[in-house]
């Protein structure tokens, strides 16, 4: 059963990917052995020492993406370069993060709306460039992951100007001890350059499907190379092979995707239909597990450790939050760093919840003591049946959100003054 389009695309191209990996890894290690300083020296920790591995990354990514997308690599480079220009022009200006988000979100919508664009849409003289679209015309589908890396670079660069994030120079000699330190520690000022930026954004092993890394983490692993034990690499390779064989076995004997696509369950019992649904979910999980493990193993063999996705089996989750965190761990970490924390973290999230609670209390009191059930229904119907009603609702929501924030601060002020009302 090869009817799942995403899995079929990966499975059918797996031999080609293995050829690419078998070419990439020997060349990468050969380049490193000749041009990269030994790990026993401290030269890489100096901002004056260039990260020469990025030159190989750039060269290989250019060839790799040209074979993948043909002349569409020019569109990719135009977007990547524009995003870099926003970062360098904005530097530590407050408008830079806003411009970064606005630009990248606009690009995503335009990519989707125009299906990756044609060169002829820009000018008739460029029509000949549309003749070469490489192995995959829809370059914009995989570009969604690139957009996350572009935002990562710009915001890491913006925060590097913040004195709260700067580390004193003597701390630079110490290798980051864990993943959190690699992400939080800003790179040297000279590391936020176009060469390293493009090498990160177009890094071949992680370009197509991730997992997602931050710019600081990527540069940190080049500045402070870590030795990944052979046992870990063998274990990862073994797990990938076992997962792949499991997928082949299941698709050979249990055609769940084909059954669900054709809705061929007319004579099945409720239990059988439930099993079809369950195994479809399991196959979706297993499919993505294999894809992410393949590209993460490629990066691991190259000495780059990306966050691991799918850290639990799909049937080993009892909470929605835990399921999300384990399903797409790298994306969850990205959201926490670049969306959740900058927007205020739990404070703003709690304020949104507080707005809902206040509205529920207002509604309950209206029904019980003011307008009654019928009057409340009429008020709600009027609110959602006119433009003025929507404007009023939005204004009330905004006012309640601000009020909730003020209430939070009042309670924090009480704590600072030693007042504990226990309510």
N, C-alpha and C positions, 0 to 999 in steps of 0.2 A: 504494500500500500504506500505509494509515493505521491498521494493526492494532496498533501499539505504543501502549499506553494513555498512557504518559507523554508521548510525542511528540505524540499526537493531542490531548491536553489543552492543550499549549502551542500547537500549530499552529492548532487551532480557535479559540483565544482570542487569537491574535496580533493580529487587527484591533482588538479591544477594548483590548489592551495598548498598541497604537500610538496609539489615541485618548487613553488616559490619559497617555502620555508627551508627546503633543503639547499637552495641557492643562498638565501639570506643569511642563515646562521653561520656557515663557514666563512663567508665574506666578512660578516660583522666581527667575529672573533679574530680573524686574521688581521683585519684593520686595527683592532684594539691592541693586539700583541705587538704591532709595529709602532703605533703612534700614540697610544695612551700610556701615561706614566704608571708605574707599578703601584699597586694598592699599599705597598709597604712605605711609600713616600708620602709626604704631606703636601706635595705640590698642587694637587687638585683642590685643596682647601684654600688656596690663594686666589683672590679675585683676578690676579694677573694671568693665571693659567687658563687658557681656553679649553673648553670642553670639546675636544676634537671629534668625539664620537658623533656629535650632532652633524658634522659634515657628511659622514657616511649615511646617517639617517636621512638627510636632505636628498642626497644623490639617489638612494634606493627608493625613497618615497616618490620622487619625481618620475622614475621609470615605472614603478609599480602602479601609480595612479594614472599614468598615461595609458598603460595597457588596459587598465580597468575602465577608464572613462574617456579616453581619447582627448580630443581638443577641449572637452568640458573641464579639464584641469585648469584652463584659463579662467573660467567662471569661479572655480574654487579659490584660485589665487587672488582674484579681484576682491572677493568677499573677505578673505583672510587679511589682505593688505589694508582694506578699508577699516576693519576692526582694529588693526594695529595702529593705524593713524589716529583713531579716536583715543586710544590709550595714551599715545605719546603727546598728542595735542592737549588732552585733558589733564594728564599727570595726576596731581592730587586735588584738582578742582572738583567741587561737589557735583557738577553736572556730568562728570565723566561716567560714573556708574549708571546714571539715568540714560545717557546717550548709548552706552553699551547695551543695556537691556532693550531700549527702543529699537536700535539698529538690528540686533540679532532676532528679536521677535518678528520684526517686519520682514526680514529675510526669510524666516521660516514660512510665513504666510505667503509671501511672493513665490517662493520655491514650490509650495503646494499648489497655488493657484495657477501658475504657468507651467507646471510639470517640468521644472528644471530649465525652462527657457530654450529658445532656439537663437542662434546667432543672427539669423535673418530678422528676428524681432527688433534687433538693435539697428541694423543697417543692411540693405540688400547686398552691399559689397562683401559682407561677411558670410554670405550663404554657404560658400564652399567649406567653411569650417564645420558645418553641420554634417558633412559627409563622413566624418570620423568621430564616432561616439564610443569607441572602445568596446569592451565586452559587456558593459552595462550602461544603457542609455540613461537610466534614472539615477544619476549621481546624487541627486538631491535627497534620496531616501536615506543613504548612509551619512549625509551631511548633518543630520540631526545630532549625531554624536559629536561631530566637529564643533557645532555651535556651543555645546557645553564646555568644550575646551577653550574656545575663544573667550567666553565669559569668565572662565577660570583665570586665564592670563590677565585680562584687564583688571579684574577685582583684586587679584593677588598683587599686581603692580600698584594699584591705587592704595591698598593697605600698607604696602612697604614704606610709604611716606609717613605713616602714622608712627609717632615716637613710641606709642604703647606696644607696637609690634616689633620695634627694632631691638636687636640683641647687641650687647657690647662685643667688641672685636675678640676679646679673649674667649668668649663662648663659641666662636666660630671654629675653633680647633677641636671642639668636641663633636664627635659623630652623633647625630640624632639617635636617641635610644629606642624610639618606637615610631609607629605610623603617625600618631598625633603630632609629634615634634616635627616630623618631616613636612607635614601639611602646614603647621602654624609658623614655622621658622621662615622668614622671608629670605629670598635669594639675595646675592650681592646685587648692587645697583646695575652693574654691567651685564648681569645675566638676563635682565629684561630687555634683550635685544632681538632684532628681527630674525636672526639666524636660529637662535634657540627657540624662539616663539614658533616659527614655522616647523622646526624639527619636532616640537611637542605636538602641535596641532595636527600634523600629518604623519605621525609616527606609525609606520606600516603595520606592526603586529596588532595594534589596538584600534586602527582607523575604522575598520568596517563595522564592528559591533561592540567595541569596548573590551573589558570593563573601563570605567571612567576614572581617570587620575586627575589630580590638580597639578597646576604648573609648578608650584613650590615642591611638591612631592617628586615630580619627575626630575627637576633640576637637582634636588637634594640627592637622589639616587645616582646621579652622574658625578656630583661633587664628592660624595661619600659612598663609593661603591661598596655594596655588601655582597658577601659570598653566599650564594644559595646552595645548600648542601645537595650533593648528588642524590642522596636518599629522598629528599623532597621532590626533586625533579622526576625521579623514577616512580615515586608514588603518584604524582600528578599524571604522568604518562599512563600508568596502569589504570588509574581511575577513569581517564578519558577513554581508553580502549574498551574497558569493561562497560562503560555507559553507551558507547557506540554499538557494541555487540548486542547489548540489551535492547536498544532501539531497533536494530535490524531484526532481532528475534520477534519482538512484539509486532512490528509492522508486517512481518512475514505471515504470522499466524493469527493476528487479531486486527482486522481491517476497520478499526473504530472511526478513523477520520473519514474514510469513504462512506461508511454507514451514515454518519452524521451529515455529510454533505448532500447525500441523496435522500436523506430522511427515510431510509429503508428499515422502518421499525413497526410497520403496521400490525404484524402478528406477534410482536414481542410482548412479554409480560412487563409489568411495572418494574420488577426487579431487574430484568434484562435492560430496560431503557435506562434505569438508574446506573447500571454498570457501564453502559455506553457513555453516559455523561461523565462518570468518574474517570474512566480510562482516557477520555478525551483530555481532561484536565491534566492527568498524569503525563500524557504524551506531549502536551504543550510545555509542561515543566521540564521533561526530559530533553526535548528538542532544544530549548534555550540553554539548559545546563551544558549540553554538548558543545553548542556554539561558543558559549562564554569560556568553557574550559579549554577549548582548542586555542582560542586567541590569547587567553591568559598564559597557557603553557608556552606558546610561541614567545611571549614577552619574558617569561621566567627564564627560558633557555637563552635569552638575550641579556639576562642580568637585570631586568626591570620587573619589580614586583608590584603588580596592580592589585587593588582590592578584589577580594573574591566574592562573586555573586553566588546565589543559590547555596547558602551555607547549611540549609536544612532541607530535608525531603518535603515535598509538597504536602504529604499527609501527616507531617510532624509539626503542625501549627494549630494552636487553639485560639489565637487572637489575631484580629485583622492587622493590628500594628506590628506584632511579631512576624506575621506572614510577609508584610511589605518589607520590613527591615532585612529579612533573610532572602527574599526573592531577588531584589535588585539592590543589594547592599551598597554598591559603589554609587548608584544614582541617589540613594537615600543620604549618603554622606555628602554628596555634592549639594543636595537641596538644603541640608542642615547648614553647611558652610556659607552658601551663596544666596540663600533665600530666607531660611528660618531665622538664623541668628541676626542678619542685618535688619530684618523687619521687627526685631524686638523679642523673638523667641516666645516663651510661654506667656509673657505679659500681654502681648497683643492677641494671642490665641485665646487666652482667658477672657480678655475684653470682648471678643466676638461671642464667646459662650455666655458672658454676662448679659449681653444685649438680648440674646434669646431668652434667658431666664427672666429678665425684666419685662419683656413683651408678654411672656406667659403669665407673670404675676398681674400685669395690667389687664390682660384679657380675662383672667379669672375673677378679678375684682369688678370688672365691668359687667360680667354675667351675673355675679352674685349680688352686687350692691347698686348698680347704676342703670345700665340700659337693658339688662336681661338678655336672654339667649337670642330672641328675635331681633332685638335692637343691635346686638353685637354682630349678628349675621349680616344685617343690612349695612352696617358701617364697613365691614370687611368687603362686602360686595361693591359698595360705592368706591372704596379705596382702589380696588383693582379693575375698575371699569372706566377710569378717566385718566388723562395725563396729569391733572392736578392731584389726583389721588396718589399716583406713583411718585410725584415730586415730594408730596407731603411725607410719604413713607420713607423715601431716601433721606430726607431731612431729619426725620425722627431717628432713623437708624444711626446716622452720623452723630447726632446729639447724644444719644444713649451711649455710643462708643466712647465719646469724649468724657461723659459723666462717669463711666466705668473706670477709665484711667485715673480720673480725679479721686474716685473712691479708693482705688488701690493705693494712691499716694497718701491719702488721709490715714489709712491703716498702717502704712509704713512709718508715717510720722508718729503715730501712737506708739509703735514698737520702740522707736528711737527714744521716746520720752518715758519708756517703762510702763506704758498703759496697756493692759491686757484685759479686754472686755469679755473674752471667751464666747464670742458670738459672731 
